[in-house]
Amino acid sequence: MSDPSGLSPATVTVTAGRPSREPDQPLNTPITMASTYVAGGDIDYGRYGNPTWSAFEETLGALEGGRCLAFATGMAAVTTVLDLVGQGATVVAPVHAYQGSLMAIGDLEARGRLQSRLVDISDTEAVVAACEGAALVWIESPTNPALEVADIETITAAAHEAGAYVVVDNTFATPLLQRPLTLGADIVVHSGTKYLAGHSDALIGALVVDDDELYQVLLGRRGLTGSTPGTVEAWLAARGLRTLHLRVERAQANAQTLVERLREHPAVAEVRYPGFGAIVAIVLAEGELAADLLVRKTRIWVHATSLGGVESTFERRRRWRTEAPTIPVALVRMSVGIEDVEDLWADLETALDTLVVP
């Protein structure tokens, strides 16, 4: 999939969002630590813009095929979209999704702000039926942590026919593997903390749209609520984007190799993998205790709740009381990193071997 400029995504990650090519200009946009600007320009005040944000926004916007707005966190981006839903309107969302998104929807529903319809996002017919009368359809694909995949194009068409907007959380796939705007989606949301920044060192979120009016509405909401990113975090995320294509390529190759081997291991009852990306979920044959033991027995794999970094991490998702009860108690979500795959497998295999009951 290529950019309208004719450049491949791998090239866009490196070239977009750079300063102009004039003598003595830096190759990278520097960190601009400023809250106040001289009047008469485009920014006016630090809540409305920053050159360092712009570098990140221009790059991600080019990758997704739209205009990007950076936010303080992924949740700041999520709640900004949900705040636009009218009083008492209906939101369709996956029953399995990022907990923060579901908790935000649940909080608004508990306060009488909206109504929710939770669906199996992989059941296209059921999702299409749920679109009737909805104001917003929230898609996550692949879902977290069940790794279900949605038919984005079909669902989006049905949602639009019903008069609903469509939001797609593209955090797991990244714009290198999936571009929801080209499939008809209205808004793409990212937790840039994950794959985009890629080094487990920055909190940042983003929204991308290809409609100028919607962009202006979201821009106004960001300025009004003050949910703007830190300058250092935006700089780190922009730097992380420069190697996104390399990291995704390596992590995905590692994941596919591990999936083949995990399917053959007797300690693993089920492997969930959508066929792309670097997130894998396994269900341990001996149940919850085995899953808890696995995440404590490795030397390279790190037990942590986030994902998308260069390092391989995993966790038993049902350790969180807010995780959906339909997620198996022995499910371990794995974020495969860019380490040597043989080292990753040797570490996993050693730990898994101890969980096999004779």
N, C-alpha and C positions, 0 to 999 in steps of 0.2 A: 504494500500500500504506500503510495507516494504523496508528497505534499504538493499543493497547487503550484508552488514555485518550481516544481520539477525535481526537487531534491528528495532523496530517500530519508526516512525518519532518522536513520543513523547519522546522516549528515546534519539534519536539522538540530539534533540534540547538541551538536558541537558548535554550529554557526549562528543559531538564532539568539536574539537578545544580547548582541555584542555592541560595544561602543562603535562610533563611526571610525572609518579607517583614515584618520588624519595623522600627520606626523606628531609623535610624542603622546598620542592617545594610548591609554592602557588597553591591553587585549581583553581584559575582564572588567566589568563594571565594578568599581570600588564600593566599599561600604560607606554610605552617606549617613552619618550620625547627625541628623538635624530634625528638630521639631518645628522650627520656624523658618520661613522663607521670605525673601524680599517680595513685596507685593507687585502685581502686574503680570505675573506669569500664569502657568497652567495649574500649579499646585496650591499656592496660597498658604497651606497649613499642613503640618505633618500627618494629620488624620486623613488627608485626602490623596496623598501620594508620596512616593519616594523613588528615586532613580534605581535603588537596589531592588525594590519590589518589581519594578518594571522589567528588569532583566529576566527574572523568573517568570513573570506573567507572559512576556513576549515569547519565550521559549515554549512553555507549556501550551499556550494558545496556538502556536504554529503546529505543534505536535497533534493536538486534538482537532484542529481545523476550525477554531473559533477565537473568541476574545476571552481572556482569562482575568479573573480577579483573585488575588491572594488574600487569605484570611489568617487569623492568629492560629487556628487549629482546624482540623477536619470537622470537629463538632461545631465550631463557629460557622463554618460553611453550611453544614447540615441544618442548623437551627435558623440560619438566615433564610433558607428556602422555605422551611416549614412555617416561618412567621408570615409568609406571604399568603398562606392558605386562609380563605375566608372563614368567618365565624360559622361553626356548625357544619362545615364542608367535610366531604369524605376523602380519606387518603387510603389508597390500596398499597400494601407493602408486603414484602416476603415474611413468612413466619420465621424463617431462618435468615438472619442478617446481622450486621454489626450491632452489638448490644447498645452502643450509644445512640444510634439512629432509632432503634425500636423503643428505647427508654424515652427519647425526646418525643416521639409520637405518642407513647403511652402517657407521658406527663401532660401533654396538651389535651389528650382525650379525657383524662381524669379531671381536668379543670374546665371541661365543657367547651373547649375551643374547637375541637374537631372530632370526627368519628373515624375509626380505622376498620379496614377489612384486611385481615392477614391471610395470605394465600401461599400455596406452594408455587413458587415462581417458575419452576420447571414444568408445571402443568399449564400449558399455554391456553387450553380451552377454558380452564377454570379462571385464569387471570383475565382473559378477554371478557368473560361473563361478569367478573367483578368490576370491570371498568364502567359499567352502566351507572350513571349518576355520580361518578367520582370527579373530584376537582384535580387530583394529583395522583399519579401512579409512580411509586418509588420502586425502582428495579436495582437489585444488586446481583451481579453476575460476573464470576462465580460468587455464590453466597458464602458468608462467613458464619460458622466454620464447616457447613455441610457440603460446600462445593457444588451446589446445584447450578445449572446453566439455564439462562432464560433465552427465549426467542425474542430478542430485543426488537427486531424489525416488525414482526407480526403484532406483538403487544403494543408497540408504539402506534402503529396504524389504527388499531382498535381503540386505544385511549384517545387519540385525536378525533376519531369519529364520534366518540362519546363526549367530546368537549373538554378532555382532561389534559393537563400538562404532564410531561414525562421527565423524570429525573433518573439518571443512571449513575450509580456509584461504580467508578472504574478503577478503584484503588488496586484490586488484585490483578487485573489484566494489564493495566497501564496502556497509554495510547499506542504503544508499539505492537500490541497484540489485539487491540479492539478500539475502534473509534465510534462511540455511540452517536455522535452528531451526524455522522454519515448514514446512520441507520434510522434517523428521524427523531432522535431524542431532543428535548428542548434544553436540558441542563445536564452537564456532567459534573460530578462531584468527586474530589480526591482528598484523601488524607495524605498530604504530601510528605508527612512524617515517615511514611513507609517507603515504597520503591523509588519515588521521585527524588527525595533527598538521599535515601539509601544508605546512610551510615549511622543510624540510631543516635543522632545528635541534635536534631532540630524538630520542633513542633511547628507545623504549618499546614494550612488547608487551602483548597482552591475550588472555584467554580468556573466552568467554561461554557459559553453560550455562543450561538451564531446569529442572534437576533439583537439588533442595536437597541431597540426599545427595552427589551428584557435586561440587557446589559446595564442600561442607565438606571433601571429600577434597583437592580442588585447593588450597583455602585452607590446609589443613594442610601440604601439600607446599611451597607458597610460603614459609610461615613457617619450615619446617624447613631449606630450602636457602638461604634469604636472598636469593632472586632478586627482590627488591622494586625498584620504580622510584625514581629520584631525585625529590625533591619539585619541583624546578624543572622537570624534564622532564614530570612529570604536569601541572603548571600550564600549560606550553606546549601540551601535547596537548589539554587541556580547552579552552584558548583557540582552538586550531586547529579543534576540532569545531564551534565556533559558526558558522563560515563553510563547513562541509563541503558543504552543499547548493548553495551558490553556486559553489564551486570545481568540484565535480563536474559541474554543469550546463554551465558555460562550457568546461571542459576536454573534456568529451564532445562538445559541439557543434563545437569546434575539430577534434577527432580525426576526426569524421565528414566534415567538409569536406576535410581533408587526405587522407583515404583515397580519396575520389573522384578527387582530382587525382593522387595517387601512382599509382593504377591506370592512368593514361594516360601516365605518363612513361616514355620508352624506356630509361632507366637502371635501371628497377625491373622485375625479373623476376617478383616475387610480392609481394602484399600480404596480410598476415594480420591480420584484425580480427574479433572475435567478434560485432560488431553492437552492442555497448554498452561503456561505459567509455572510458577515455582512453589505453589502452596499445595501440600498433600495432607490428607487426613487418614489416619489408620485407627482401626478399632482392635484393641487387644483381646485375644481369645480368652484370657483368664480374668477379664473384667477390670473393675475400677482399681483394685489394689495393684494389679500388674501395670496399669497405666501410670499410677503414682510412682511406682518403683522405676519404671523406664526413664522418666524425666530426671531421676536422681542418680542414674548409674552411668551416665556418659561423661566423656572427657572433653570432647569438642563441642557437641551440641549443648546449647545453653537453655535452661528453663527460664523463659521470659514471656511476657504477655503480648509484646508487639511483634512485628514481622516486616519483611521487605528489606532488611539490612544486608550488608555483605556477609554477615555471620549467620550460621544456621541456628535457629531457635525452635523450640517446641513447647507445648503445654497441654495439659488435660483441661479441656474447656469447661467441663461441668464442675470444676473447682469453684467457679463463679456461681453464686446462688441465682443470679439474674439470667444465666444462660437458659435457653429454651429447654424444657423437659423432654422434648423429642430428640435432642442430641444425645447419643449414647454416652453413658457414664464412663465408658472405657475409650472414648474417642480422644486421640491426641492430634492436635493440629501442628503441622510441621512447616516451617518457613525455611526452604532450602537456600543456602547461601552459595558463595562462589569458591569455597575451599576445594581442595582436590577431592574428587568424588570417591576415590578409593579410601581415603582417610575417613571421610564421612561414613561410608558403608562399614568399614572395620569397626568404628566406634559404635554404630547402631547395632551391628550384628552381635558384637560382644555383649552388649546390654540385653538384647532380645533373647540370646541364647540362655541367659539365666532365668528367663520367664517361661521356658518350655517345661511343662509338667510331663514327666516320664509316663 
